[in-house]
Amino acid sequence: MAKTQLGARVDQDVAELAKMRAADLGLSIGDYLARLVQDDASGLRARAVDAAARFLAEHQDVFDEAEDGRQTSRGARAA
C-alpha cells in the first residue's frame, strides 16, 4: 500500500475502484469520499436513534415509575 495524495494508505485496486465509481457518478474523488463519509455518518446516526428508541420503549415502565415517584414526593418533604 502506498501513501496517496489523499493522505490515506489504500491498496491500488481499491483506489482505482473508488476513482472509477467517482467518475461514474460524475464526482471528483474528494467529493465521492465525502459522500461516503456522509452516508456512513447518516447510517450511524439512524442506528443510534433506533437503538435509543428501542431502549426507551423497553424501559418505559422504569421511566414512568421514576416520574410518578418524583411527582408524589414533592409534598412529603420534611422541614
Buried (B, 14 or more C-beta within 10 A) or exposed (E): EEEEEEEEEBEEEEBEEBEEEBEEEEBEBEEBBEEEEEEEEEEEEEEEEEEEEEEEEEEEEEEEEEEEEEEEEEEEEEE
